[in-house]
Amino acid sequence: MGMIRVHDLSHRYGRLQVLDALGLEIERGRCTAILGPNGAGKTTLVKCILGLVRPDSGRITIDGERVGDDPEYRRRIGYMPQIARYPENLTAREIIQMIRDLRGNPDDTDESLIHDLRVEGELDKPFRTLSGGNRQKVSAVLAFLFRPGILFLDEPTAGLDPVTSSVLKDRVKQERDAGRTIVLTSHVMSEVEELADTVVYLLDGRIHFEESVAELIGTSGEMNLERAIARRITARVVA
């Protein structure tokens, strides 16, 4: 479970073409990093797959089923947004229970991140009082809660301390190794290098290049992913 195919996807906001006949295949059981400068189309692409934005044309399939008006497919997806927005007056525990209620209180849930991220002491505080880091922790708990086959992680370690960041990254690796499909966006190239199998680099709504992390570094002659990507972009521009 977790093969995502994007076919000729296009979307514009007014006169701005954000996605331009984009085609992409995201393999199951791997971590794919979607990268690119601000305005390249990363967020719009992710929101189209999540059903939060309706594309102007093209189609998206997950395990062969077309993404459309039926939101049932989202039950297979865990989403950790860059900025967690939940009812500010509720406590973190109440938010978790609210999401559980919306899912029909399934028995097969995973709350281990509550302990692993050391967020137990924050659960009974109103969400509005939580620090940015603790909001991220709650968002991570919710993303992994229902053992989803697909995980979308948008800047997942932003605002986290090094210890907590390491715990979360270890969990991402565990989920990938267990066959989950991970889609990652991040501006921290060391994080992408550590977690991702494949880099998809967007520019002006199209795929500028798509390559495995190992190949990208190996063929560039550079020592790390950040410099390898910089060299690749520069070479394309010069050419």
N, C-alpha and C positions, 0 to 999 in steps of 0.2 A: 504494500500500500504506500502511495506517495509519489507516483510519477506525475509530474506536471508538464504539460505541453502548452505553449503559447504560439498561436498561429496568426501571423499578419495583423498584429494588434496595433491599432491606431487610436489616438485620442488627442484632442486639442482643447485648450481653454481659450475661447475667443479666437484670436488670430495666431495664438502660440501653439505650434505643433509640439506636443510633449512626447508622444510615442508615434513612431513613423514606421508602420508595417513591420513591427518587431516580431521576430520569431525566436523561440527559445525552448530548450528541453532541459528540465531540471530532474536529474536522476534520483531515484529512491535510494536511501541508505548512504547518501553522501551529503556533505556540507558545501553548499554553493554560496559564494559571496557575490552580491550584486553591488558593484562599486561605480563611482563616477562623480564628477563635480556637481555642485548644487545646480539644480535645474536640468539635470541630464535625463530625468524620467524615472529614477529609482522608486520614489515614493508612489508615484502614479501606477507604476507596474505592479507593485506589491498590493496596492489598494484595489486594483482591478482583479487580481487573483483572489483577494479576500472578499470580493463582492461589494466593497465600499464605494467603488467608482465603476460606472457602466461605460465601457469603451465605445467609441464611435463605430468601430468596425473590428473584425477579427473574432477569434474565439479562443477560449481557454478550456482545457480538459484536465481532469484529475482522475488518474486511473481509467482513462477512456470515457468518463462521464463529463458531459459538457457543463461548465459552470454557467448557471442562468439564474432564473428567479427563485428556484427552490434553495433555501438556505441550509438544507439538511447537511450538505457536504462540509459546512464549516465546523460541524462537530468533530471532524477528523483533524482540525487545525488548532494549534496553540499559537497565540499571538502575544508577543511582548513589545508594545510600542515604545518609542523613544521617550515619550512623555506620558506617564500613566494618568488617565483622567477617569476618576470614579466619584461617586457622590461624596462630597467633602464632609458632610455631617455624619456619615456612617463610620463606624470603626472598621479597621482592617478585617477583623473576624466577621463582622456583619456583611462586608463586601464579599468575602469568600463564600459565606453561606447563601448570599443572594445569588451568586453565580451558580452554586450547587443547585439551588431551587429552580433556577431557569433551565438547568439540564435535567431536572427530574430526580435529583439526589441519587445519582448512580453510586453503586457500591464500590466499583473499581476506580478509586481515585488514589492519587499519590500526593501526600502532604509532607513528604520527607524534607523538602526544601525549607519548610518552616524551621525545622531544627538545624539543617545544614547551613542555612544562611543566618542563623541566630536572630530570628525575627520574632520569637515567641513573646518577648517583653513589649512588643509594639502593637500586638494584635488588638488590644482593647482600648487603644487611643484613637480619637477621631482622625480620619485620613488627612484632614486639613492641617493637623499638627505634626505630621510626619516629615522628617527631612527628605531631601531628594533621594538620598541613598536608600532609605527605608521604603520609600515609595517604589523604587526599582525592585527591591526585594519582594514586596507584595506582588508586583506585576509579574515577576519571575515565578512565584508560587502559582499564580493563576494560569500562566502559560503552560506549565507542566502538569497542572492538577488532574486533567482527565486523560492522561497518557496518550496524547495525540500522535498520529502517525506522521504529521507534518508540523514543523515548528518554524514560525517566522520571528526572527529576533532582530529588532531595530536598535542599533547601538546598545546592546544588552548590558555592557559593563560601565556605561556612563554614570558617573557619580558614585561608583562603588569603590571601597577601599581595596588595596591589593589582596588581602586575605579572602575577602568575599568574592572578589573578581575571579580568583583562582578556583574557588569552590564552584562557581557558576560555570566556568569554562570546562572544568572537569566533568560536570554534569552534561554539558553539551556534547563532549566527546563520547561519554557513555551512551547517550541517546543515539548518536550517529552510529556507533559500533553495534548497537542493538537493531539497526536497520531503519531508524527513523530518517525522514528527509528534513534537512535543516537548510533554511534560507536565511542568510546573515547579511545585514548591512552594517558597516562600521567605518569610521574614519581612522581607526587605530590599526595601522598596517601590521604591527607585530601580533595583534589579536587575530587578524585575518590569516596571517601566515601560520599561526598556531592551530587554528580551528578548521580552515577551509580546505577542501580538496580542489575546488575549481573556482576561478575568478571570471566573472562576467562583467566587463567594463562598458558602461553605457556612455554615449556622448551624443547630444542632440537627438535623443529619442531612439537611437539605433545602437546595435551592439558594435562597439569599436573593436573589441577582440574578446575571445573566450578561450581560456587555456587553463590547464592544471597548474596549481601553484608550483609543483616541482619542475615542470617544464619551463614555466615562466622565469623562474630563478635560474635554472640550469642553462638555458639558452642565452640569457642576458649577459652572463659574465659578472653579475653583481652578487653581493653577499647576502642581500635580504630582499624581501618582496617590495618594500617601498621603493628602493632604488631600481629594481627590475621593472616595475610599472612605469616609473618616470622615464626610464630609457626607452621602453616600448612606445610610450606616447610621443616622445621626442622624435623617435625614428619614423613614426607614421606621419608626423607633421612635416618633417624635413622631406620625406619621400613625396 
